[in-house]
Amino acid sequence: MKKNHPHEYAEIESSSNVPLAQELNFSVSTHSDGQKSLLGRYETEGFPKVLLISFMAEWCSNCHYEALILNGIYGAWHNSGFDMTIVVEYSDLDAWEDRFMRKHDIHIPYFFGELNEKNETLRDNIAHTRIRKLMNDQRIWGVPLHILIVSGNLKKAYFVIGEFKPGALEQFLKDYIS
């Protein structure tokens, strides 16, 4: 990771965009279980008080910085009604596991999204890009991107285009869980 790399801190915003709820339930995969619906488990077993879906990429410096922080928050809040899933986009699957998950000792569950390489032509046709457009995310690759769902309410989601401002996620969890 580069030292003094600029952060992309952003505010937590809200969206009552109905198509966002529809776009969120796209097909993801794991190394072992094959294809799954991103929200399938929660639709079957119930949503936590707060669900965080984070889109990240192995080559993204800001994702590396933020993953360390999110890993600590996940560990501290997971048993209190908070759950989290990372959706890996634009990354080689083995590189993600070696250079990201193992390197940082990350314990957050993750799925692989629809595109495992940086491909500008294919990028425009995947759920991540459609979700970003609904949020008016103008960045080229759009990672990190975070979506917060409170008590399963898919009609009103919260999102962060970039990194959480320091302390913002913890305050959000205090407001919606405590």
C-alpha positions in Angstrom: 0.0 0.0 0.0 1.1 3.5 -0.7 1.9 5.8 2.2 -0.1 9.0 2.3 -2.6 7.7 -0.3 -5.6 10.1 -0.5 -8.7 8.8 1.1 -12.2 9.1 -0.5 -14.1 9.9 2.7 -17.8 10.5 2.1 -21.0 11.1 4.1 -23.6 8.4 4.7 -26.5 9.3 2.3 -29.9 7.8 2.1 -31.9 6.6 -0.9 -35.5 5.6 -1.3 -34.8 4.4 -4.9 -37.0 1.4 -5.6 -34.8 0.1 -8.4 -31.9 0.0 -6.0 -33.7 -2.7 -3.9 -34.3 -4.7 -7.1 -30.7 -4.4 -8.3 -29.2 -5.5 -5.0 -30.4 -9.0 -5.3 -28.1 -10.1 -8.0 -26.2 -13.4 -8.5 -22.8 -13.8 -6.7 -20.5 -16.8 -6.3 -18.2 -18.4 -3.8 -15.2 -20.7 -4.4 -17.1 -23.7 -3.1 -20.8 -23.2 -3.3 -21.3 -21.8 -6.8 -24.0 -19.1 -7.5 -26.2 -17.6 -4.9 -28.5 -14.6 -4.6 -26.7 -11.8 -2.7 -29.7 -11.3 -0.4 -31.1 -14.9 -0.5 -29.9 -15.9 2.9 -31.4 -12.8 4.5 -34.7 -13.2 2.7 -34.9 -16.8 4.0 -33.5 -16.4 7.5 -34.3 -12.8 8.2 -32.3 -9.6 8.0 -30.1 -8.3 10.8 -30.8 -4.9 12.4 -28.1 -3.5 10.1 -26.7 -5.2 7.0 -23.6 -3.6 5.3 -22.8 -4.7 1.8 -19.4 -3.4 0.7 -18.1 -3.5 -2.9 -14.3 -3.8 -2.9 -11.4 -4.8 -5.2 -8.1 -6.3 -4.5 -6.1 -3.6 -6.3 -7.9 -0.7 -4.5 -5.7 1.0 -1.9 -8.7 2.6 -0.2 -10.3 -0.8 0.1 -7.2 -2.2 1.8 -7.2 0.7 4.3 -10.9 0.5 5.0 -11.1 -3.3 5.3 -8.8 -3.2 8.3 -11.2 -0.8 10.0 -14.3 -2.6 8.9 -12.9 -5.9 10.2 -12.6 -4.5 13.7 -16.1 -3.0 13.5 -17.5 -6.3 12.2 -15.8 -8.2 15.1 -17.1 -5.8 17.7 -20.7 -5.5 16.4 -21.4 -8.8 14.7 -23.2 -10.4 17.7 -25.3 -7.3 18.3 -27.5 -7.3 15.2 -24.9 -6.2 12.6 -23.9 -8.3 9.6 -21.7 -7.6 6.7 -20.8 -9.0 3.3 -18.1 -7.9 0.9 -18.8 -8.2 -2.8 -15.5 -8.6 -4.7 -15.5 -7.0 -8.1 -12.7 -6.5 -10.8 -10.3 -8.8 -9.0 -8.6 -12.1 -9.6 -10.1 -14.6 -7.1 -6.8 -16.0 -5.9 -5.2 -12.6 -5.6 -8.2 -11.4 -3.5 -7.8 -14.3 -1.1 -4.0 -14.1 -0.9 -3.3 -10.3 -1.1 -6.4 -9.1 0.7 -8.1 -11.6 3.0 -5.1 -13.5 4.3 -2.7 -10.5 4.2 -5.0 -8.5 6.5 -6.5 -11.4 8.4 -10.0 -10.3 7.4 -12.9 -12.3 8.8 -15.8 -10.7 7.0 -17.8 -13.0 4.7 -17.4 -12.3 1.0 -18.8 -13.2 -2.4 -17.4 -12.7 -5.9 -19.4 -10.4 -8.0 -19.9 -10.6 -11.8 -16.6 -9.4 -13.1 -13.2 -10.8 -11.9 -11.0 -8.4 -14.0 -10.8 -4.7 -14.9 -12.7 -4.6 -18.2 -14.2 -1.3 -19.1 -16.4 -2.8 -21.8 -18.0 -5.5 -19.6 -18.1 -3.1 -16.5 -21.1 -1.2 -17.9 -23.3 -4.4 -17.9 -23.0 -5.6 -14.3 -25.2 -5.0 -11.2 -22.4 -3.0 -9.4 -22.4 -0.4 -12.2 -26.2 -0.2 -12.3 -26.3 0.3 -8.5 -23.6 3.0 -8.8 -25.5 4.8 -11.4 -28.6 4.8 -9.2 -26.5 6.5 -6.5 -24.9 9.0 -9.0 -21.4 7.5 -8.4 -19.2 9.1 -11.1 -16.0 7.3 -10.2 -14.5 5.1 -12.9 -14.5 1.8 -10.9 -16.6 2.7 -7.9 -14.8 0.9 -5.1 -15.2 1.0 -2.2 -18.9 1.5 -2.2 -21.0 0.7 0.8 -24.8 0.0 1.2 -26.5 -0.1 4.6 -29.9 -1.8 5.0 -31.7 -1.3 8.2 -34.1 -4.1 9.5 -34.5 -5.4 5.9 -36.1 -2.3 4.6 -34.9 -2.4 1.0 -37.0 0.6 0.0 -34.8 2.9 2.0 -31.1 2.2 1.9 -28.1 4.2 3.1 -24.9 4.4 1.1 -21.4 5.7 1.1 -19.6 6.4 -2.2 -16.0 5.9 -1.1 -14.8 5.3 2.5 -16.7 5.9 5.6 -15.7 9.1 7.4 -13.9 8.1 10.6 -16.4 7.1 13.3 -19.4 7.4 11.0 -20.2 3.7 10.7 -19.9 3.2 14.5 -22.3 6.1 15.1 -24.7 4.7 12.6 -24.6 1.4 14.4 -25.2 3.0 17.7 -28.2 4.9 16.3 -29.8 1.9 14.7 -28.8 -1.0 17.0 -28.3 0.4 20.5 
